[in-house]
Amino acid sequence: MEQKPAGQEHPSSRPTIGERADTLLPPSLIPSITQVPVTPGINFDTYRAYDDDDDEATGTNSPGYFSREVASPQADDADLSPSEVAATATTTENLLSRMSLAAMGRRQSLSQIRAAHPDLHLSGNVISATFNIPHSLAYNKGADWDLKSRRGQSALFDSFSYLSSDDTPWNHTVVAWTGEIEQPIAPQTTPDTPPQTTVGLKPLNNLSAPVPVNGERAVSTPAPADGLWIPKEDQQRLEYQLSHDKTIRTVPVWLADDNEGPEEGIRLKDQARWRRYAEHDLYTLFHYKLHEPTDGRKERTQWADYYRMNQKFANKILEIYKPGDVVIVHDYYLMLLPSMLRQRAPHMYISFFLHSPFPSSEFLRCLPRRKEVLEGLLSSNLVGFQSYSYSRHFASCCTRILGFPSDTTGVDAYGSRVEIGVFPIGIDATKVEKLAFSDSVSAKYEALKKLYEGKKIIVGRDRLDSVRGVAQKLMAFERFLELYPQWREKVVLIQVTSPTSLEEGQQEEHKIAGRVNELVARINGMYGSLGFSPVQHYPQYLSQDEYFALLRVGDIGLITSVRDGMNTTSLEYVVCQRDSAGPLILSEFSGTAGSLKDAIHINPWDLSGVADQINNALTMSPEQRRTMQGHLNVHVTTRNVQTWITGFVRRLVHVLASRKNVVSTPLLDRAALLSRYRTANKRLFMFDYDGTLTQIVREPSAAVPSERVITTLKTLAADPKNAVWIISGRDQDFLHQHLGHIKELGFSAEHGSFMKHPGSDEWENLAEKFDMGWQQEVLDVFQKYTDKVPGSFIERKRCALTWHYRLADPEQGLHMSRECERELESTVLRKWDVDVMAGKANLEVRPTFINKGEICKRLVNSYAGNSGEEKLEFVLCAGDDFTDEDMFRSLNGLSNVDNGSAVIEPDITFTVTVGASTKVTLARWHLLEPEDVVECAALLAGVGAGGGGAASGGALSMGEVNLAALASVEGHNPAE
């Protein structure tokens, strides 16, 4: 029976989130920075953060931004469409409420979903993996942790609250990192005893503390150099608090080096390192920013942390995962997680949603780890994006960088299809409207209105980093005052800039801040006076009430981001303009622009164009403003966060249902392979070459075997119990040139057209009696398409012709190869007994009776024999493309015990395809890469483990996976 940690009370007696204190290391969450008055004439105490105790004292019950308050849907609204609900709404407030409630009322129950898709065996559980937990944490040694809603990502956390509520049929759990945890404040000493350190002590005089001052809370303290030690009991206490949270059940991921997490607790050192690769490399590149080149040392270290962080997330998810669970992975911090989960749970239902932009292939190819990032996502069943352009960029990158065919709806990767979808995120419009029009916000709204009485107000709220376009906004406003002098001293721009939440961005923040201050000073100096400044710049955070008051008071909302994901400020501005109908001017580079079609779209780099649109918005008639506001309001209220997450999950279930018959191929069990190998006295190996022993390369002649491949094959073939064959589409000359010096190897060239037995120098032509008159006709067709496709070329073999387009544009090459294949099928194939095979970036024509499957049958029958002494006791066949499926098909037939004449036993036959587990194949096992095939062969040959192939040691030393397999077979760790 599970016991609660020491000192825990019954969950019903626990304080709610709103009753807990708030401290955290990053400056974006330090109250002494964030809670400073901006509204003139309003004291700090007037708008303290929402607290349950205050409500009890005043008798009010105003919800916090992340509080959960859901009304029951009206029965009649549940059966209405969004347009019908909008038509029957009596007020704007009524419209907002009924839109959300009607959507909730139409939801399916879990039993209905299961009945519609019985083959999925859905458990009803949804696991959301995101980088940060929805709470900021402050550690109190030996006591409950202080939890408070985390600043930022409000739409994402609102979707978690909705999924966790009773308004959905799902049981929801969030798996996330704890975030940086603040060092506990040192205890006060007695007056007679001097403190050991003054770090963390409250200043004796507030004037001696850093500015700005928050007298109610102590200044946060940095973690000591040796890290923050958290005992196991306190870890369990936090896990208990988060798992019993009434709003969002959360399972925390503790990130530390393995040697920093002993059983008695965990030591947290340099906590920010887990986010550095994502924020330094991925975030900047996804927003079209490139760093100066370096020697790569720091990047390698950061990549190692990023990889390990994703691994720890995978471990935590697998601890709570049950078959039938749905896993949703969020954002660029966890782009490797889908692949790691798929390898360990091949049948898992996985989706990924990217909340940031996705760059074009020209930018992504600048990322050194581009291949790993893309392959990580391609293990998902569904990948979602904010806008159509981002989804197209992703599909294009998969084609141009990885070579996988793609279209607007998905990517064909490893023989399986990864679906792509566009799901613009929304906000909880009902809650935003309730908060924005509360009494406390209205008081600040009136104060701002009175302060700027007689002035038109343009509002902007942005983080201080280069992608938000604050400098462009100020320059456009300056241009507006220059072009339209009649508006001088009649228009004020209130610009609030909060510090960036990204650690990497803090380095460039000083440069941007200097530029912004320079522009503000120049505009105010040129167009202002002693009594009026056209730009009111507040470089600080806003309280929740002030933020909504600012959005309400604006006559124009101006967003000039130069690259952005989903800007929820624009959506919240629409809700806040319920009564005023102020126009929204929105950058076309924002992810929201594709959703808010009725907003005024601008190019932030066109300063004069932005200035013109500001003037147009100021002179727009009330009727035009009301029409624009009405259209925007309907979109924001109908495409809210509840609709977003519901649609995303529904689409995932639909994708899974359409692929319910897809069977995952398990990863090759190296321990079972080694165990069978050691007990066998007669063994047969059959390896494909390209894509199996070597990587597929753009230039076929460059695919030469590595020294490790040669050493491994030589060691395997030297064992008299082994017969090792290379069965390839390559011609005789290539195989002889690179592997012919290994006399113990057997070869089959051109997909079975030629054979050379081990120890022999003669090639046997299996197609010499076949009429080759078809070759000229095929050559003419191939030449026509070679002229059409730059970079393509023809490879002429003795018994086959191959047209390659690896060096051509991948999209053009794929398109033209399909046309070429259709032309060959309608001409040459009707006259000759030949086959057209579409390979990896090539088309090959060969005689019908020649294929790898026939060679495989010949070899098995040749080596199997009739007596027990000559019977094959081990067969390993590895290949990567559809031509190798002929071999797998033959071996499956030869080992089929149902027909009563099995030549080889199925238990000793290992058919292995190279690719993902979801690849459609006849093989029984899979390996991901050619390197894995070589590693398995090296394990059997003893290369790198003290066997004959380990003569040189060093680079040929055995890897960790092989060591684990060897220890499993031998029952102990092998001696060094």
Secondary structure, DSSP 4 states (H G I P E B T S, - for coil): ---PPTT---GGGSPPGGGS----SSGGG-HHHH----STT--GGGGPPP-HHHHHHHT--PPPTT----PPPPTTGGGS-HHHHHHH-SSHHHHHHHHHHHHHHTPPPHHHHHHH-GGG---SEEEEEEEE-SEEEE--TTSPPEEEEPSS-HHHHHHHHHHHSTTSS-EEEEEEE----BPPPPPPPPTTS--S--TTPPPSSGGGSPSSP-TTSPPP-PPPTT-EEEEHHHHHHHHHHHHT-SS--EEEE----GGG--TTEEEE-STTHHHHHIIIIIHHHHTT--PPP--SHHHHHHHHHHHHHHHHHHHHHHHH--TT-EEEEESGGGTTHHHHHHHH-TT-EEEEE--S----HHHHTTSTTHHHHHHHHTTSSEEEESSHHHHHHHHHHHHHHH---EETTEEEETTEEEEEEE------HHHHHHHHTSHHHHHHHHHHHHHTTT-EEEEEEEESSGGG-HHHHHHHHHHHHHH-GGGTTTEEEEEEEEPPS-TTHHHHHHHHHHHHHHHHHHHHHHH-BTTB-SEEEE-S---HHHHHHHHHH-SEEEE--SS-S--HHHHHHHHHTTTT---EEEETTSTTTTT-TTSEEE-TT-HHHHHHHHHHHHT--HHHHHHHHHHHHHHHHHS-HHHHHHHHHHHHHHHHHHTTT--PPPBP-HHHHHHHHHH-SSEEEEE-SBTTTB---SSGGG-PPPHHHHHHHHHHHHSTTEEEEEE-SS-HHHHHHHHTT-TTEEEEEGGGTEEE-TT--PPEETTTTS--THHHHHHHHHHHHHHHSTT-EEEE-SS-EEEE-TTS-HHHHHHHHHHHHHHHHHTHHHHSSEEEEEETTEEEEEETT--HHHHHHHHHHHHH-SSGGGS--EEEEEE-SGGGHHHHHHHHHHT-GGGS--SS-GGGEEEEEES-TTS--S-SEEESSHHHHHHHHHHHHTTTTTSGGGSS-GGGSPPHHHHHHHHHHHTSPPP-
